[in-house]
Amino acid sequence: MSRDYANRKPKSAAKAGKGARSSKRNTSSSNMPLIPWLLAIVLVSGFGYFLWTIKGSSEDVAPAINTATKSTATDKQATKPAVAKKDPNALPPKPQEEWTYLEELENKSVDVDVPNSGVVSSGLYQMQCGSFRQESQANEMKARIAFMGMEALVKRSEGTNGVWYRVVLGPFESKRDGERGRHKMQKAGINTCQIWLWQ
């Protein structure tokens, strides 16, 4: 970085110029905060005066209300006995429970009718891994399962939707055996297998 030594002022003149400028700033900045300070003092003293004037006003109003109520209170005292003053910080009395469901539920009995399901099972389970419209697709799935060492059947079923060819494995004696077979299928990439009761 290059410096301009030709147009440089002597050090003594530079110091004198800086000192003159700073003294001007100090005088103008010392006058500036005076106005906000005076305004703050006036506002605080005005607010204090306002609070001092309203301090006694509530005490003046309370006796006037009390004298008006005393005349009506003497009339009521003649008819009713005096009531002790209540503590304003006292808690209200504990409420009594109004629930009746506790007594109703103790003697209640529920009757549930369980309908007999139309499916009668021998307790054997089957696993269906696919359902196809074409028999060739079902046989292809059966071949993939056979390469994994399991035996599958292709069952033809006719319904309102037409003819379907289902790829079924089983029967399994327990659902746990069916789950083992399904995990074997999932390892091979066949994730569509579902386990149902044998029909």
Contacts in CASP RR format, 6 or more apart in sequence:
PFRMAT RR
TARGET T0000
AUTHOR 0000-0000-0000
METHOD contacts of the structure
MODEL  1
MSRDYANRKPKSAAKAGKGARSSKRNTSSSNMPLIPWLLAIVLVSGFGYF
LWTIKGSSEDVAPAINTATKSTATDKQATKPAVAKKDPNALPPKPQEEWT
YLEELENKSVDVDVPNSGVVSSGLYQMQCGSFRQESQANEMKARIAFMGM
EALVKRSEGTNGVWYRVVLGPFESKRDGERGRHKMQKAGINTCQIWLWQ
119 197 0 8 1.000
119 199 0 8 1.000
121 197 0 8 1.000
121 198 0 8 1.000
121 199 0 8 1.000
122 198 0 8 1.000
123 197 0 8 1.000
123 198 0 8 1.000
124 170 0 8 1.000
124 171 0 8 1.000
124 172 0 8 1.000
124 173 0 8 1.000
124 197 0 8 1.000
124 198 0 8 1.000
125 170 0 8 1.000
125 171 0 8 1.000
125 172 0 8 1.000
125 173 0 8 1.000
125 174 0 8 1.000
125 175 0 8 1.000
125 177 0 8 1.000
125 178 0 8 1.000
125 195 0 8 1.000
125 196 0 8 1.000
125 197 0 8 1.000
125 198 0 8 1.000
126 168 0 8 1.000
126 169 0 8 1.000
126 170 0 8 1.000
126 171 0 8 1.000
126 172 0 8 1.000
126 195 0 8 1.000
126 196 0 8 1.000
126 197 0 8 1.000
126 198 0 8 1.000
126 199 0 8 1.000
127 168 0 8 1.000
127 169 0 8 1.000
127 170 0 8 1.000
127 172 0 8 1.000
127 178 0 8 1.000
127 181 0 8 1.000
127 182 0 8 1.000
127 185 0 8 1.000
127 193 0 8 1.000
127 194 0 8 1.000
127 195 0 8 1.000
127 196 0 8 1.000
128 166 0 8 1.000
128 167 0 8 1.000
128 168 0 8 1.000
128 169 0 8 1.000
128 193 0 8 1.000
128 194 0 8 1.000
128 196 0 8 1.000
129 141 0 8 1.000
129 145 0 8 1.000
129 152 0 8 1.000
129 167 0 8 1.000
129 168 0 8 1.000
129 169 0 8 1.000
129 185 0 8 1.000
129 190 0 8 1.000
129 192 0 8 1.000
129 193 0 8 1.000
130 138 0 8 1.000
130 141 0 8 1.000
130 166 0 8 1.000
130 167 0 8 1.000
130 192 0 8 1.000
130 193 0 8 1.000
131 164 0 8 1.000
131 165 0 8 1.000
131 166 0 8 1.000
131 167 0 8 1.000
132 138 0 8 1.000
132 141 0 8 1.000
132 164 0 8 1.000
132 165 0 8 1.000
132 166 0 8 1.000
132 167 0 8 1.000
133 163 0 8 1.000
133 164 0 8 1.000
133 165 0 8 1.000
134 165 0 8 1.000
135 154 0 8 1.000
135 156 0 8 1.000
135 165 0 8 1.000
137 165 0 8 1.000
138 154 0 8 1.000
138 165 0 8 1.000
138 166 0 8 1.000
138 167 0 8 1.000
139 154 0 8 1.000
141 152 0 8 1.000
141 167 0 8 1.000
141 190 0 8 1.000
142 152 0 8 1.000
142 153 0 8 1.000
142 154 0 8 1.000
142 167 0 8 1.000
144 188 0 8 1.000
144 190 0 8 1.000
145 151 0 8 1.000
145 152 0 8 1.000
145 167 0 8 1.000
145 169 0 8 1.000
145 185 0 8 1.000
145 190 0 8 1.000
146 152 0 8 1.000
148 184 0 8 1.000
148 185 0 8 1.000
148 188 0 8 1.000
150 169 0 8 1.000
150 181 0 8 1.000
150 184 0 8 1.000
150 185 0 8 1.000
151 169 0 8 1.000
151 170 0 8 1.000
152 167 0 8 1.000
152 168 0 8 1.000
152 169 0 8 1.000
153 167 0 8 1.000
153 168 0 8 1.000
153 169 0 8 1.000
153 170 0 8 1.000
154 165 0 8 1.000
154 166 0 8 1.000
154 167 0 8 1.000
154 168 0 8 1.000
155 165 0 8 1.000
155 166 0 8 1.000
155 168 0 8 1.000
156 163 0 8 1.000
156 164 0 8 1.000
156 165 0 8 1.000
156 166 0 8 1.000
157 163 0 8 1.000
157 164 0 8 1.000
157 165 0 8 1.000
157 166 0 8 1.000
158 164 0 8 1.000
169 181 0 8 1.000
169 193 0 8 1.000
170 178 0 8 1.000
170 198 0 8 1.000
171 198 0 8 1.000
172 178 0 8 1.000
172 195 0 8 1.000
175 195 0 8 1.000
178 195 0 8 1.000
179 195 0 8 1.000
181 193 0 8 1.000
182 193 0 8 1.000
182 195 0 8 1.000
185 191 0 8 1.000
185 193 0 8 1.000
186 193 0 8 1.000
END
